[in-house]
Amino acid sequence: MKKAALTVLLSASLLGGCGLIDGVNNTLAYVNEATEYANEANTFAEEAPALAERAITDPQAAQELETKLEGMKEDIEEFNELNAPEVASDLHQQVVDQNNRALEGIEVYLSNMENGQLDPSVLENTEVFRTLNELTSLLEQIQQFGE
């Protein structure tokens, strides 16, 4: 009887440990996704202003800019749909809030492009770059969960 009780107790503690391991794995997966997203957002924020300048006179650059804007929009939407671990839920919500502002800016610029109004100042003055630059500190905090 003692062996059976010990076996049940040991099994229960091992199963509890599996939940802990799953939690750690989920957190690490989330941190990896956040890191990838941070890199994509930083690259976009660095490249898009110069591309917007060129897009005014270069139709190929305009097409490339539109593609980058659409790609960033997709990246933002994918990140917003991630299920953050409980430990990062507040930071994730802050990133989602910033992302939603960036999405609004992207929509404004894409709309302007459709209307033939390629003005790089519109892109610079939207929330897109300010927001993506502000995301860096939030995403750095998320990355610390993986350390």
N, CA, C and O atoms as a DFTB+ gen file, in Angstrom:
588 C
 N C O
     1  1       0.823      -1.187       0.000
     2  2       0.000       0.000       0.000
     3  2       0.870       1.255       0.000
     4  3       0.578       2.228      -0.696
     5  1       1.957       1.218       0.801
     6  2       2.857       2.370       0.845
     7  2       3.502       2.587      -0.521
     8  3       3.699       3.723      -0.951
     9  1       3.833       1.475      -1.205
    10  2       4.443       1.602      -2.522
    11  2       3.469       2.236      -3.505
    12  3       3.871       3.058      -4.329
    13  1       2.214       1.873      -3.431
    14  2       1.204       2.430      -4.334
    15  2       1.033       3.925      -4.071
    16  3       0.950       4.717      -5.010
    17  1       0.982       4.307      -2.803
    18  2       0.836       5.717      -2.451
    19  2       2.062       6.500      -2.894
    20  3       1.931       7.619      -3.391
    21  1       3.229       5.942      -2.727
    22  2       4.470       6.588      -3.138
    23  2       4.504       6.740      -4.663
    24  3       4.937       7.769      -5.182
    25  1       4.048       5.718      -5.365
    26  2       4.010       5.768      -6.825
    27  2       3.064       6.869      -7.303
    28  3       3.393       7.614      -8.226
    29  1       1.900       6.971      -6.682
    30  2       0.937       8.007      -7.041
    31  2       1.515       9.384      -6.752
    32  3       1.396      10.289      -7.577
    33  1       2.136       9.552      -5.598
    34  2       2.735      10.829      -5.224
    35  2       3.862      11.206      -6.175
    36  3       3.952      12.360      -6.594
    37  1       4.709      10.268      -6.518
    38  2       5.816      10.506      -7.432
    39  2       5.302      10.859      -8.818
    40  3       5.820      11.768      -9.466
    41  1       4.296      10.150      -9.265
    42  2       3.703      10.425     -10.583
    43  2       3.110      11.825     -10.627
    44  3       3.279      12.547     -11.609
    45  1       2.416      12.205      -9.561
    46  2       1.802      13.530      -9.511
    47  2       2.864      14.628      -9.537
    48  3       2.678      15.655     -10.190
    49  1       3.973      14.417      -8.832
    50  2       5.020      15.438      -8.822
    51  2       5.712      15.521     -10.177
    52  3       6.100      16.607     -10.607
    53  1       5.870      14.396     -10.846
    54  2       6.471      14.416     -12.182
    55  2       5.564      15.108     -13.181
    56  3       6.036      15.854     -14.039
    57  1       4.269      14.868     -13.076
    58  2       3.331      15.535     -13.973
    59  2       3.322      17.035     -13.718
    60  3       3.239      17.825     -14.659
    61  1       3.406      17.425     -12.482
    62  2       3.500      18.846     -12.157
    63  2       4.749      19.453     -12.744
    64  3       4.731      20.593     -13.208
    65  1       5.834      18.704     -12.728
    66  2       7.085      19.159     -13.327
    67  2       6.959      19.327     -14.823
    68  3       7.580      20.221     -15.398
    69  1       6.169      18.489     -15.464
    70  2       5.940      18.610     -16.907
    71  2       5.236      19.923     -17.218
    72  3       5.545      20.579     -18.213
    73  1       4.295      20.303     -16.370
    74  2       3.606      21.577     -16.556
    75  2       4.574      22.737     -16.446
    76  3       4.488      23.705     -17.201
    77  1       5.486      22.637     -15.511
    78  2       6.507      23.666     -15.341
    79  2       7.394      23.740     -16.572
    80  3       7.709      24.828     -17.054
    81  1       7.795      22.587     -17.076
    82  2       8.635      22.546     -18.281
    83  2       7.876      23.128     -19.461
    84  3       8.445      23.884     -20.249
    85  1       6.599      22.788     -19.596
    86  2       5.790      23.348     -20.673
    87  2       5.718      24.870     -20.566
    88  3       5.796      25.572     -21.574
    89  1       5.570      25.372     -19.355
    90  2       5.522      26.813     -19.142
    91  2       6.813      27.490     -19.564
    92  3       6.793      28.548     -20.192
    93  1       7.932      26.875     -19.217
    94  2       9.237      27.417     -19.607
    95  2       9.386      27.379     -21.131
    96  3       9.841      28.344     -21.745
    97  1       8.997      26.249     -21.729
    98  2       9.081      26.127     -23.183
    99  2       8.199      27.156     -23.879
   100  3       8.609      27.752     -24.876
   101  1       6.993      27.368     -23.363
   102  2       6.099      28.363     -23.952
   103  2       6.681      29.767     -23.829
   104  3       6.588      30.569     -24.758
   105  1       7.279      30.057     -22.683
   106  2       7.896      31.365     -22.485
   107  2       9.061      31.556     -23.445
   108  3       9.197      32.618     -24.052
   109  1       9.898      30.540     -23.586
   110  2      11.029      30.645     -24.508
   111  2      10.561      30.797     -25.951
   112  3      11.146      31.567     -26.712
   113  1       9.517      30.076     -26.331
   114  2       8.977      30.202     -27.690
   115  2       8.454      31.623     -27.915
   116  3       8.664      32.214     -28.974
   117  1       7.779      32.152     -26.914
   118  2       7.258      33.517     -27.022
   119  2       8.406      34.519     -27.127
   120  3       8.356      35.431     -27.952
   121  1       9.426      34.360     -26.308
   122  2      10.587      35.256     -26.348
   123  2      11.252      35.191     -27.719
   124  3      11.660      36.221     -28.256
   125  1      11.363      34.004     -28.287
   126  2      11.945      33.869     -29.625
   127  2      11.108      34.598     -30.667
   128  3      11.652      35.275     -31.540
   129  1       9.795      34.464     -30.581
   130  2       8.904      35.169     -31.505
   131  2       9.046      36.684     -31.331
   132  3       9.094      37.422     -32.315
   133  1       9.112      37.141     -30.089
   134  2       9.251      38.568     -29.812
   135  2      10.580      39.097     -30.341
   136  3      10.644      40.208     -30.867
   137  1      11.638      38.302     -30.201
   138  2      12.952      38.706     -30.701
   139  2      12.933      38.821     -32.221
   140  3      13.451      39.784     -32.786
   141  1      12.341      37.847     -32.868
   142  2      12.237      37.876     -34.337
   143  2      11.429      39.093     -34.781
   144  3      11.796      39.780     -35.735
   145  1      10.343      39.348     -34.091
   146  2       9.500      40.489     -34.420
   147  2      10.261      41.803     -34.205
   148  3      10.166      42.717     -35.024
   149  1      11.008      41.894     -33.116
   150  2      11.781      43.100     -32.829
   151  2      12.783      43.364     -33.943
   152  3      12.953      44.505     -34.373
   153  1      13.443      42.318     -34.409
   154  2      14.402      42.471     -35.502
   155  2      13.722      42.955     -36.778
   156  3      14.242      43.832     -37.468
   157  1      12.567      42.390     -37.090
   158  2      11.819      42.795     -38.285
   159  2      11.356      44.250     -38.174
   160  3      11.453      45.009     -39.138
   161  1      10.859      44.632     -37.011
   162  2      10.378      45.993     -36.811
   163  2      11.529      46.997     -36.909
   164  3      11.376      48.064     -37.503
   165  1      12.678      46.654     -36.328
   166  2      13.833      47.545     -36.400
   167  2      14.327      47.697     -37.828
   168  3      14.648      48.804     -38.258
   169  1      14.391      46.601     -38.562
   170  2      14.829      46.656     -39.952
   171  2      13.884      47.528     -40.764
   172  3      14.325      48.359     -41.559
   173  1      12.597      47.339     -40.567
   174  2      11.608      48.152     -41.270
   175  2      11.791      49.629     -40.933
   176  3      11.818      50.472     -41.830
   177  1      11.916      49.942     -39.657
   178  2      12.045      51.338     -39.221
   179  2      13.311      51.982     -39.768
   180  3      13.337      53.192     -39.995
   181  1      14.354      51.199     -39.981
   182  2      15.605      51.736     -40.531
   183  2      15.531      51.922     -42.046
   184  3      16.068      52.899     -42.567
   185  1      14.884      51.018     -42.752
   186  2      14.904      51.025     -44.208
   187  2      13.780      51.844     -44.845
   188  3      13.987      52.444     -45.900
   189  1      12.624      51.881     -44.243
   190  2      11.454      52.483     -44.882
   191  2      11.574      53.983     -45.167
   192  3      11.117      54.412     -46.227
   193  1      12.159      54.808     -44.291
   194  2      12.212      56.248     -44.612
   195  2      12.981      56.546     -45.909
   196  3      12.520      57.334     -46.734
   197  1      14.135      55.925     -46.087
   198  2      14.910      56.152     -47.312
   199  2      14.156      55.607     -48.526
   200  3      14.161      56.213     -49.598
   201  1      13.528      54.486     -48.346
   202  2      12.748      53.892     -49.435
   203  2      11.577      54.800     -49.801
   204  3      11.251      54.942     -50.980
   205  1      10.950      55.409     -48.815
   206  2       9.844      56.336     -49.067
   207  2      10.330      57.551     -49.859
   208  3       9.622      58.043     -50.738
   209  1      11.518      58.026     -49.553
   210  2      12.105      59.147     -50.301
   211  2      12.286      58.775     -51.766
   212  3      11.936      59.543     -52.662
   213  1      12.839      57.581     -51.996
   214  2      13.071      57.117     -53.372
   215  2      11.764      56.835     -54.092
   216  3      11.671      57.008     -55.307
   217  1      10.760      56.406     -53.351
   218  2       9.483      56.012     -53.957
   219  2       8.774      57.173     -54.636
   220  3       7.930      56.953     -55.505
   221  1       9.095      58.392     -54.261
   222  2       8.464      59.564     -54.857
   223  2       8.743      59.629     -56.352
   224  3       7.867      59.989     -57.138
   225  1       9.969      59.278     -56.744
   226  2      10.351      59.390     -58.154
   227  2      10.619      58.048     -58.822
   228  3      10.808      57.998     -60.038
   229  1      10.639      56.978     -58.068
   230  2      10.990      55.671     -58.605
   231  2       9.844      54.689     -58.391
   232  3       9.596      54.267     -57.262
   233  1       9.142      54.322     -59.467
   234  2       8.012      53.397     -59.326
   235  2       8.409      52.042     -58.733
   236  3       7.623      51.425     -58.014
   237  1       9.608      51.587     -59.029
   238  2      10.061      50.312     -58.461
   239  2      10.222      50.431     -56.948
   240  3       9.853      49.516     -56.211
   241  1      10.768      51.543     -56.486
   242  2      10.909      51.777     -55.050
   243  2       9.530      51.906     -54.399
   244  3       9.330      51.462     -53.268
   245  1       8.583      52.513     -55.114
   246  2       7.221      52.647     -54.582
   247  2       6.599      51.265     -54.385
   248  3       5.935      51.012     -53.380
   249  1       6.822      50.375     -55.354
   250  2       6.292      49.016     -55.231
   251  2       6.964      48.285     -54.071
   252  3       6.308      47.572     -53.311
   253  1       8.281      48.471     -53.944
   254  2       9.015      47.826     -52.839
   255  2       8.531      48.347     -51.489
   256  3       8.388      47.583     -50.534
   257  1       8.283      49.651     -51.419
   258  2       7.778      50.238     -50.174
   259  2       6.404      49.674     -49.831
   260  3       6.137      49.326     -48.681
   261  1       5.549      49.586     -50.818
   262  2       4.218      49.031     -50.576
   263  2       4.319      47.588     -50.070
   264  3       3.592      47.185     -49.162
   265  1       5.229      46.820     -50.669
   266  2       5.434      45.434     -50.243
   267  2       5.927      45.384     -48.797
   268  3       5.464      44.564     -48.004
   269  1       6.873      46.270     -48.460
   270  2       7.394      46.305     -47.084
   271  2       6.309      46.720     -46.092
   272  3       6.221      46.165     -44.996
   273  1       5.493      47.685     -46.472
   274  2       4.405      48.117     -45.592
   275  2       3.407      46.985     -45.365
   276  3       2.963      46.755     -44.239
   277  1       3.060      46.285     -46.435
   278  2       2.132      45.162     -46.304
   279  2       2.749      44.055     -45.445
   280  3       2.066      43.447     -44.620
   281  1       4.049      43.797     -45.645
   282  2       4.733      42.774     -44.856
   283  2       4.786      43.134     -43.380
   284  3       4.568      42.281     -42.519
   285  1       5.075      44.404     -43.087
   286  2       5.122      44.841     -41.688
   287  2       3.738      44.749     -41.072
   288  3       3.594      44.383     -39.906
   289  1       2.729      45.079     -41.847
   290  2       1.352      44.973     -41.369
   291  2       1.048      43.524     -40.980
   292  3       0.465      43.274     -39.925
   293  1       1.436      42.585     -41.819
   294  2       1.224      41.161     -41.520
   295  2       1.998      40.732     -40.281
   296  3       1.472      40.005     -39.439
   297  1       3.263      41.187     -40.165
   298  2       4.070      40.838     -38.991
   299  2       3.421      41.351     -37.709
   300  3       3.377      40.649     -36.699
   301  1       2.926      42.567     -37.762
   302  2       2.268      43.155     -36.586
   303  2       1.039      42.344     -36.207
   304  3       0.837      42.009     -35.040
   305  1       0.224      42.032     -37.202
   306  2      -1.005      41.280     -36.923
   307  2      -0.692      39.898     -36.358
   308  3      -1.384      39.424     -35.457
   309  1       0.352      39.247     -36.886
   310  2       0.747      37.927     -36.368
   311  2       1.225      38.032     -34.923
   312  3       0.862      37.206     -34.085
   313  1       2.037      39.045     -34.630
   314  2       2.522      39.207     -33.263
   315  2       1.366      39.482     -32.314
   316  3       1.329      38.955     -31.202
   317  1       0.426      40.305     -32.751
   318  2      -0.714      40.631     -31.900
   319  2      -1.532      39.398     -31.531
   320  3      -2.169      39.372     -30.478
   321  1      -1.519      38.384     -32.381
   322  2      -2.301      37.173     -32.135
   323  2      -1.581      36.150     -31.258
   324  3      -2.181      35.153     -30.857
   325  1      -0.302      36.385     -30.954
   326  2       0.425      35.445     -30.100
   327  2      -0.216      35.369     -28.720
   328  3      -0.747      36.355     -28.208
   329  1      -0.157      34.189     -28.136
   330  2      -0.585      34.016     -26.754
   331  2       0.641      34.180     -25.870
   332  3       1.529      33.328     -25.850
   333  1       0.673      35.270     -25.154
   334  2       1.806      35.547     -24.284
   335  2       1.710      34.729     -23.007
   336  3       0.613      34.499     -22.498
   337  1       2.857      34.285     -22.483
   338  2       2.826      33.617     -21.181
   339  2       2.396      34.631     -20.118
   340  3       2.554      35.839     -20.294
   341  1       1.862      34.128     -19.040
   342  2       1.331      35.008     -17.996
   343  2       2.367      36.028     -17.522
   344  3       2.031      37.182     -17.254
   345  1       3.607      35.604     -17.423
   346  2       4.657      36.478     -16.917
   347  2       4.902      37.680     -17.835
   348  3       5.409      38.707     -17.383
   349  1       4.549      37.562     -19.106
   350  2       4.782      38.640     -20.062
   351  2       3.485      39.271     -20.570
   352  3       3.514      40.061     -21.513
   353  1       2.374      38.940     -19.969
   354  2       1.084      39.392     -20.506
   355  2       0.933      40.913     -20.495
   356  3       0.395      41.480     -21.447
   357  1       1.391      41.577     -19.449
   358  2       1.280      43.039     -19.405
   359  2       2.133      43.691     -20.486
   360  3       1.681      44.602     -21.178
   361  1       3.368      43.220     -20.627
   362  2       4.242      43.766     -21.669
   363  2       3.677      43.477     -23.051
   364  3       3.721      44.330     -23.937
   365  1       3.143      42.271     -23.232
   366  2       2.567      41.925     -24.528
   367  2       1.425      42.879     -24.866
   368  3       1.317      43.338     -26.002
   369  1       0.586      43.174     -23.899
   370  2      -0.531      44.089     -24.150
   371  2      -0.022      45.479     -24.522
   372  3      -0.608      46.143     -25.377
   373  1       1.055      45.921     -23.894
   374  2       1.636      47.215     -24.248
   375  2       2.141      47.201     -25.688
   376  3       1.964      48.173     -26.422
   377  1       2.771      46.094     -26.090
   378  2       3.252      45.964     -27.463
   379  2       2.064      45.959     -28.425
   380  3       2.112      46.609     -29.469
   381  1       1.013      45.238     -28.085
   382  2      -0.180      45.189     -28.936
   383  2      -0.766      46.593     -29.100
   384  3      -1.158      46.975     -30.203
   385  1      -0.825      47.354     -28.022
   386  2      -1.335      48.727     -28.100
   387  2      -0.481      49.573     -29.041
   388  3      -1.008      50.315     -29.870
   389  1       0.839      49.456     -28.906
   390  2       1.752      50.186     -29.803
   391  2       1.579      49.702     -31.237
   392  3       1.564      50.500     -32.174
   393  1       1.450      48.397     -31.400
   394  2       1.276      47.823     -32.731
   395  2       0.020      48.364     -33.411
   396  3       0.028      48.646     -34.610
   397  1      -1.046      48.505     -32.646
   398  2      -2.288      49.006     -33.223
   399  2      -2.123      50.437     -33.726
   400  3      -2.708      50.810     -34.742
   401  1      -1.339      51.227     -33.026
   402  2      -1.056      52.585     -33.503
   403  2      -0.217      52.539     -34.770
   404  3      -0.444      53.316     -35.698
   405  1       0.758      51.625     -34.812
   406  2       1.579      51.479     -36.013
   407  2       0.717      51.030     -37.194
   408  3       0.903      51.505     -38.315
   409  1      -0.217      50.123     -36.946
   410  2      -1.112      49.664     -38.009
   411  2      -1.914      50.828     -38.595
   412  3      -2.106      50.913     -39.808
   413  1      -2.370      51.707     -37.736
   414  2      -3.110      52.877     -38.208
   415  2      -2.231      53.715     -39.138
   416  3      -2.688      54.169     -40.187
   417  1      -0.977      53.918     -38.751
   418  2      -0.055      54.689     -39.585
   419  2       0.223      54.009     -40.915
   420  3       0.294      54.669     -41.951
   421  1       0.380      52.704     -40.891
   422  2       0.603      51.960     -42.128
   423  2      -0.606      52.093     -43.044
   424  3      -0.461      52.296     -44.249
   425  1      -1.794      51.978     -42.472
   426  2      -3.020      52.120     -43.269
   427  2      -3.106      53.503     -43.912
   428  3      -3.505      53.629     -45.070
   429  1      -2.733      54.539     -43.161
   430  2      -2.752      55.903     -43.701
   431  2      -1.799      55.996     -44.892
   432  3      -2.154      56.539     -45.938
   433  1      -0.602      55.469     -44.728
   434  2       0.373      55.569     -45.811
   435  2      -0.050      54.746     -47.017
   436  3       0.075      55.211     -48.150
   437  1      -0.547      53.538     -46.801
   438  2      -1.010      52.715     -47.927
   439  2      -2.168      53.404     -48.649
   440  3      -2.246      53.365     -49.877
   441  1      -3.047      54.021     -47.906
   442  2      -4.158      54.758     -48.502
   443  2      -3.644      55.919     -49.341
   444  3      -4.130      56.157     -50.446
   445  1      -2.660      56.640     -48.814
   446  2      -2.074      57.746     -49.564
   447  2      -1.404      57.245     -50.842
   448  3      -1.484      57.892     -51.887
   449  1      -0.746      56.097     -50.754
   450  2      -0.101      55.532     -51.942
   451  2      -1.146      55.187     -52.996
   452  3      -0.941      55.439     -54.183
   453  1      -2.256      54.615     -52.569
   454  2      -3.325      54.261     -53.503
   455  2      -3.902      55.499     -54.178
   456  3      -4.342      55.443     -55.326
   457  1      -3.895      56.618     -53.455
   458  2      -4.413      57.867     -54.007
   459  2      -3.348      58.653     -54.765
   460  3      -3.594      59.782     -55.189
   461  1      -2.172      58.064     -54.936
   462  2      -1.102      58.723     -55.677
   463  2      -0.390      59.813     -54.909
   464  3       0.249      60.675     -55.512
   465  1      -0.485      59.796     -53.602
   466  2       0.153      60.824     -52.781
   467  2       1.346      60.231     -52.045
   468  3       1.260      59.899     -50.863
   469  1       2.452      60.103     -52.757
   470  2       3.665      59.569     -52.139
   471  2       4.441      60.723     -51.517
   472  3       5.181      61.429     -52.202
   473  1       4.268      60.899     -50.255
   474  2       4.940      61.963     -49.530
   475  2       5.638      61.333     -48.334
   476  3       4.974      60.877     -47.403
   477  1       6.984      61.301     -48.346
   478  2       7.684      60.657     -47.239
   479  2       7.415      61.312     -45.896
   480  3       7.532      60.655     -44.862
   481  1       7.058      62.584     -45.886
   482  2       6.770      63.233     -44.605
   483  2       5.532      62.625     -43.962
   484  3       5.405      62.625     -42.738
   485  1       4.621      62.109     -44.775
   486  2       3.441      61.445     -44.218
   487  2       3.875      60.224     -43.425
   488  3       3.372      59.980     -42.328
   489  1       4.814      59.450     -43.981
   490  2       5.291      58.258     -43.293
   491  2       6.053      58.634     -42.026
   492  3       5.880      58.002     -40.984
   493  1       6.884      59.651     -42.113
   494  2       7.676      60.062     -40.953
   495  2       6.802      60.636     -39.843
   496  3       7.121      60.492     -38.663
   497  1       5.715      61.278     -40.210
   498  2       4.864      61.921     -39.216
   499  2       3.781      61.000     -38.660
   500  3       3.066      61.380     -37.733
   501  1       3.656      59.821     -39.203
   502  2       2.663      58.900     -38.674
   503  2       3.221      58.221     -37.433
   504  3       4.377      58.410     -37.055
   505  1       2.380      57.443     -36.828
   506  2       2.775      56.703     -35.639
   507  2       3.730      55.549     -35.956
   508  3       4.334      54.976     -35.050
   509  1       3.864      55.211     -37.233
   510  2       4.613      54.007     -37.585
   511  2       6.011      54.011     -36.997
   512  3       6.368      53.092     -36.261
   513  1       6.810      55.022     -37.302
   514  2       8.200      55.006     -36.849
   515  2       8.335      55.289     -35.368
   516  3       9.138      54.660     -34.680
   517  1       7.556      56.230     -34.878
   518  2       7.609      56.497     -33.435
   519  2       7.246      55.242     -32.663
   520  3       7.906      54.881     -31.688
   521  1       6.206      54.596     -33.105
   522  2       5.731      53.403     -32.418
   523  2       6.733      52.269     -32.516
   524  3       7.030      51.620     -31.513
   525  1       7.257      52.022     -33.700
   526  2       8.207      50.924     -33.862
   527  2       9.496      51.192     -33.089
   528  3      10.125      50.262     -32.585
   529  1       9.883      52.440     -32.996
   530  2      11.060      52.763     -32.185
   531  2      10.779      52.560     -30.701
   532  3      11.654      52.105     -29.965
   533  1       9.571      52.890     -30.254
   534  2       9.200      52.695     -28.850
   535  2       9.074      51.214     -28.508
   536  3       9.284      50.815     -27.362
   537  1       8.733      50.412     -29.496
   538  2       8.588      48.973     -29.269
   539  2       9.895      48.339     -28.831
   540  3       9.894      47.342     -28.108
   541  1      10.992      48.904     -29.257
   542  2      12.294      48.318     -28.962
   543  2      12.475      48.093     -27.476
   544  3      12.902      47.013     -27.067
   545  1      12.162      49.092     -26.650
   546  2      12.378      48.930     -25.206
   547  2      11.422      47.888     -24.629
   548  3      11.811      47.112     -23.756
   549  1      10.185      47.862     -25.102
   550  2       9.245      46.856     -24.603
   551  2       9.695      45.449     -24.990
   552  3       9.638      44.523     -24.181
   553  1      10.139      45.303     -26.224
   554  2      10.557      43.982     -26.681
   555  2      11.860      43.542     -26.000
   556  3      12.077      42.349     -25.787
   557  1      12.716      44.494     -25.664
   558  2      13.923      44.154     -24.900
   559  2      13.546      43.591     -23.521
   560  3      14.186      42.664     -23.024
   561  1      12.514      44.158     -22.921
   562  2      12.048      43.655     -21.630
   563  2      11.518      42.235     -21.768
   564  3      11.752      41.389     -20.905
   565  1      10.802      41.979     -22.858
   566  2      10.283      40.629     -23.105
   567  2      11.435      39.658     -23.297
   568  3      11.392      38.534     -22.797
   569  1      12.471      40.089     -24.023
   570  2      13.617      39.219     -24.284
   571  2      14.318      38.808     -22.988
   572  3      14.928      37.741     -22.928
   573  1      14.237      39.636     -21.965
   574  2      14.874      39.311     -20.693
   575  2      14.240      38.084     -20.030
   576  3      14.874      37.429     -19.203
   577  1      13.000      37.775     -20.390
   578  2      12.368      36.579     -19.838
   579  2      13.077      35.318     -20.302
   580  3      13.026      34.288     -19.629
   581  1      13.739      35.397     -21.449
   582  2      14.435      34.227     -21.988
   583  2      15.826      34.041     -21.417
   584  3      16.476      33.028     -21.677
   585  1      16.285      35.002     -20.645
   586  2      17.643      34.914     -20.109
   587  2      17.676      34.214     -18.767
   588  3      18.746      34.057     -18.178
